[in-house]
């Protein structure tokens, strides 16, 4: 069964009723779904429990209101979101924002706790046969990774596209042989008409001297099983354009095009991350 439509409706319901206490019983009654079944499905699709999502989403609203309504007393904003005991909210707020509500207003720098979830369709993509991929949106904090960076002058290289892919695969095999390596990233850092810069990285420093910072932000995350096909990334990213259009998303590429994450102990499973933005 495709649960995407009902999950979208429930996400919208949360947004429209964020000031109230929302329970699983309420969701079950309004959307005619078993609360136990819904709780399991919600976490499978989103990676977070329904209770955690509501709590963090409400905190995001409170934090934004604290910054946007600086003349309103904070305790009044807290009451607006059904928190009858401000001291409890203060503890929860500090746990997620690392500072008190008063300090947060003073600093005047918005922090992302939980943006509205966007439930994406799970599409079947033809890639060496029919492969079922899981597509979701996630907000990631910046990550510093270590490894080896390569840069190719496309205007001077004698390699054609097929040979270039073979070159990348060879470099990947060399990097994956690094001792103590459990997973690694192939990152397409930047591509122009003349220069293509990419690298292989891990989040463990080991003996690598070069590094790259994966920026924080919203990413479309695809998990799927199959061969390590470096020429597949363009196919996958092109095929999800229709999903992006339907969900009002666009690729957000500046210094980073996409990331492929590989796991040494499971070579047939990997993921692709591409930075995106939500169109207003």
C-alpha positions as CSV (number, residue, x, y, z in Angstrom):
1,X,0.0,0.0,0.0
2,X,1.2,3.5,-0.8
3,X,1.0,5.5,2.4
4,X,2.4,8.7,0.9
5,X,-1.0,10.6,0.4
6,X,-2.2,10.0,4.0
7,X,1.1,10.8,5.5
8,X,1.1,14.1,3.6
9,X,-2.4,14.9,4.9
10,X,-1.2,14.1,8.5
11,X,1.8,16.3,8.2
12,X,-0.5,19.2,7.0
13,X,-2.8,18.4,9.9
14,X,0.1,18.8,12.4
15,X,1.0,22.2,10.8
16,X,-2.6,23.4,11.1
17,X,-3.0,22.2,14.7
18,X,0.5,22.9,16.1
19,X,-0.9,25.0,18.9
20,X,-2.9,22.1,20.2
21,X,-2.0,18.8,21.9
22,X,-2.1,16.2,19.1
23,X,-2.4,12.5,20.1
24,X,-2.2,9.2,18.2
25,X,-5.8,8.6,19.2
26,X,-6.8,11.8,17.5
27,X,-4.9,10.9,14.3
28,X,-6.4,7.4,14.3
29,X,-9.9,8.8,14.6
30,X,-9.5,11.5,12.0
31,X,-7.7,9.5,9.4
32,X,-9.2,6.0,10.0
33,X,-5.9,4.3,10.6
34,X,-4.8,2.1,13.5
35,X,-2.6,4.2,15.8
36,X,-0.2,1.3,16.3
37,X,0.1,0.7,12.6
38,X,0.4,4.5,11.9
39,X,3.2,4.9,14.5
40,X,5.2,2.2,12.8
41,X,4.6,3.4,9.3
42,X,5.4,7.0,10.2
43,X,8.8,6.1,11.6
44,X,9.6,3.8,8.6
45,X,8.9,6.7,6.2
46,X,10.5,9.5,8.1
47,X,13.1,8.0,10.4
48,X,11.6,9.8,13.5
49,X,8.7,8.8,15.8
50,X,5.4,10.8,15.5
51,X,5.8,12.1,19.1
52,X,9.3,13.3,18.5
53,X,8.3,15.0,15.3
54,X,5.5,17.0,16.9
55,X,7.7,17.9,19.9
56,X,10.6,19.1,17.7
57,X,8.2,20.9,15.2
58,X,6.5,22.8,18.0
59,X,9.9,23.8,19.4
60,X,10.8,25.1,16.0
61,X,7.6,27.2,15.9
62,X,8.4,28.5,19.4
63,X,11.9,29.4,18.5
64,X,10.8,31.2,15.3
65,X,8.1,33.1,17.2
66,X,10.7,34.2,19.9
67,X,12.8,35.8,17.1
68,X,9.9,37.2,15.0
69,X,7.9,38.7,17.9
70,X,10.5,40.4,20.1
71,X,8.0,42.7,21.8
72,X,5.9,39.8,23.0
73,X,6.8,38.3,26.4
74,X,8.3,34.8,26.0
75,X,5.9,33.2,28.5
76,X,2.9,34.3,26.4
77,X,4.4,32.7,23.3
78,X,5.0,29.5,25.2
79,X,1.4,29.4,26.4
80,X,0.2,29.8,22.8
81,X,1.6,26.3,22.1
82,X,-0.2,24.5,25.0
83,X,2.8,24.6,27.4
84,X,1.2,25.3,30.7
85,X,4.4,25.0,32.7
86,X,7.1,27.3,31.3
87,X,9.8,25.7,33.4
88,X,9.3,22.4,31.6
89,X,9.5,24.2,28.2
90,X,12.7,25.9,29.3
91,X,14.4,22.6,30.0
92,X,13.2,21.1,26.7
93,X,14.2,24.3,24.8
94,X,17.7,24.3,26.2
95,X,18.1,20.6,25.4
96,X,17.6,21.2,21.7
97,X,18.8,24.8,21.3
98,X,21.6,24.6,23.9
99,X,20.6,28.0,25.3
100,X,17.5,29.4,27.1
101,X,14.7,31.1,25.2
102,X,15.8,34.5,26.5
103,X,19.4,33.9,25.3
104,X,18.1,32.7,22.0
105,X,16.2,35.9,21.4
106,X,19.3,37.9,22.4
107,X,21.5,36.0,20.0
108,X,19.0,36.5,17.1
109,X,20.3,33.6,15.0
110,X,17.8,31.1,13.8
111,X,18.6,27.4,14.5
112,X,16.9,24.6,12.6
113,X,15.4,22.0,15.0
114,X,12.8,20.4,12.8
115,X,11.5,21.8,9.5
116,X,8.2,20.6,8.1
117,X,8.6,17.0,6.8
118,X,8.2,16.5,3.1
119,X,7.0,13.0,2.3
120,X,8.4,12.0,-1.1
121,X,7.1,9.2,-3.3
122,X,9.0,6.0,-3.4
123,X,9.7,5.5,-7.1
124,X,10.8,2.4,-9.0
125,X,13.8,3.4,-11.2
126,X,15.2,1.4,-14.1
127,X,18.9,1.0,-13.4
128,X,20.3,-2.3,-14.7
129,X,16.8,-3.7,-14.2
130,X,14.1,-2.5,-11.9
131,X,15.4,-1.3,-8.5
132,X,13.3,0.0,-5.7
133,X,14.8,3.0,-4.0
134,X,13.8,4.9,-0.9
135,X,13.8,8.7,-1.3
136,X,13.5,11.0,1.7
137,X,14.4,14.5,2.7
138,X,16.8,15.1,5.7
139,X,18.5,18.0,7.2
140,X,22.2,17.3,7.9
141,X,24.7,19.2,10.0
142,X,28.0,20.0,8.4
143,X,30.5,17.1,8.4
144,X,34.3,17.4,8.0
145,X,35.7,14.4,6.0
146,X,39.2,13.4,5.1
147,X,40.6,11.8,2.0
148,X,42.0,12.4,-1.4
149,X,40.9,15.1,-3.9
150,X,41.3,14.7,-7.7
151,X,40.9,17.5,-10.3
152,X,40.7,16.8,-14.1
153,X,41.1,19.4,-16.8
154,X,38.4,18.3,-19.2
155,X,39.6,20.5,-21.9
156,X,43.0,18.7,-22.0
157,X,42.3,15.2,-21.0
158,X,42.4,12.5,-23.6
159,X,39.8,10.4,-21.6
160,X,36.4,10.0,-23.1
161,X,33.3,9.7,-20.8
162,X,33.6,5.9,-20.5
163,X,37.3,6.1,-19.7
164,X,36.7,8.8,-17.2
165,X,34.2,6.6,-15.4
166,X,36.7,3.7,-15.4
167,X,39.4,6.1,-14.0
168,X,37.0,7.1,-11.1
169,X,36.3,3.4,-10.4
170,X,40.0,2.6,-10.2
171,X,40.6,5.4,-7.8
172,X,37.6,4.2,-5.8
173,X,39.1,0.7,-5.5
174,X,42.4,2.1,-4.3
175,X,40.7,4.2,-1.7
176,X,38.4,1.4,-0.5
177,X,41.5,-0.7,0.3
178,X,42.5,1.7,3.0
179,X,43.0,-0.2,6.3
180,X,40.3,0.3,9.0
181,X,37.9,1.9,6.5
182,X,34.3,0.9,7.1
183,X,32.5,3.4,4.8
184,X,33.6,6.1,2.4
185,X,32.2,8.9,0.3
186,X,32.6,9.7,-3.4
187,X,31.9,13.4,-3.6
188,X,31.4,15.3,-6.8
189,X,32.7,18.6,-5.5
190,X,32.4,20.8,-8.6
191,X,32.1,20.5,-12.3
192,X,32.5,23.2,-14.9
193,X,33.0,23.0,-18.7
194,X,36.7,22.6,-18.2
195,X,37.4,21.3,-14.7
196,X,35.9,18.4,-12.8
197,X,36.9,18.1,-9.1
198,X,35.9,15.1,-7.1
199,X,37.3,13.1,-4.1
200,X,37.1,10.1,-1.9
201,X,36.6,10.7,1.8
202,X,35.9,9.2,5.2
203,X,34.7,10.8,8.4
204,X,37.8,9.3,10.2
205,X,41.0,11.3,9.7
206,X,43.4,8.3,9.5
207,X,46.5,9.4,7.6
208,X,44.8,11.7,5.1
209,X,46.1,15.2,4.7
210,X,43.3,16.6,2.5
211,X,39.8,17.4,3.8
212,X,36.5,18.7,2.6
213,X,33.5,20.0,4.6
214,X,30.1,18.7,3.5
215,X,27.9,21.8,4.2
216,X,24.8,21.6,6.4
217,X,21.5,21.9,4.8
218,X,18.6,20.0,3.3
219,X,19.4,16.9,1.2
220,X,17.4,14.5,-0.9
221,X,18.6,11.1,0.3
222,X,18.3,8.0,-1.8
223,X,19.0,4.5,-0.5
224,X,19.1,1.6,-2.9
225,X,20.8,-1.7,-3.6
226,X,22.7,-2.6,-6.7
227,X,26.1,-2.5,-8.4
228,X,28.5,0.3,-7.7
229,X,27.8,2.1,-10.9
230,X,29.4,5.5,-11.0
231,X,27.7,6.3,-14.2
232,X,24.3,5.7,-12.5
233,X,24.2,8.9,-10.6
234,X,23.2,11.1,-13.5
235,X,20.4,8.6,-14.4
236,X,19.0,8.6,-10.8
237,X,19.2,12.4,-10.4
238,X,17.5,12.9,-13.8
239,X,14.7,10.5,-12.9
240,X,13.9,12.2,-9.6
241,X,13.4,15.6,-11.3
242,X,9.7,14.8,-11.8
243,X,9.5,14.1,-8.1
244,X,11.2,17.4,-7.3
245,X,8.8,19.3,-9.5
246,X,5.8,17.6,-7.8
247,X,7.2,18.3,-4.4
248,X,8.3,21.9,-5.2
249,X,12.0,21.1,-4.8
250,X,15.0,22.2,-6.8
251,X,18.6,21.0,-6.7
252,X,20.7,23.4,-4.7
253,X,24.2,23.0,-6.1
254,X,27.0,25.4,-5.4
255,X,30.3,23.9,-4.4
256,X,28.8,20.4,-4.0
257,X,26.9,18.4,-6.7
258,X,26.2,15.1,-5.0
259,X,27.6,12.5,-2.6
260,X,27.6,8.7,-2.9
261,X,28.2,6.8,0.3
262,X,29.5,3.3,0.2
263,X,29.8,0.6,2.9
264,X,32.8,-1.7,2.8
265,X,31.0,-4.7,4.4
266,X,27.9,-4.3,2.1
267,X,29.2,-3.4,-1.4
268,X,25.8,-3.8,-3.1
269,X,24.1,-1.1,-0.9
270,X,24.8,2.6,-1.1
271,X,23.2,6.0,-0.9
272,X,23.2,9.2,-2.9
273,X,22.7,12.6,-1.3
274,X,22.1,15.8,-3.3
275,X,21.5,19.2,-1.8
276,X,18.0,20.7,-2.4
277,X,15.9,23.7,-1.5
278,X,12.2,23.9,-1.1
279,X,10.5,26.4,-3.4
280,X,8.2,28.8,-1.6
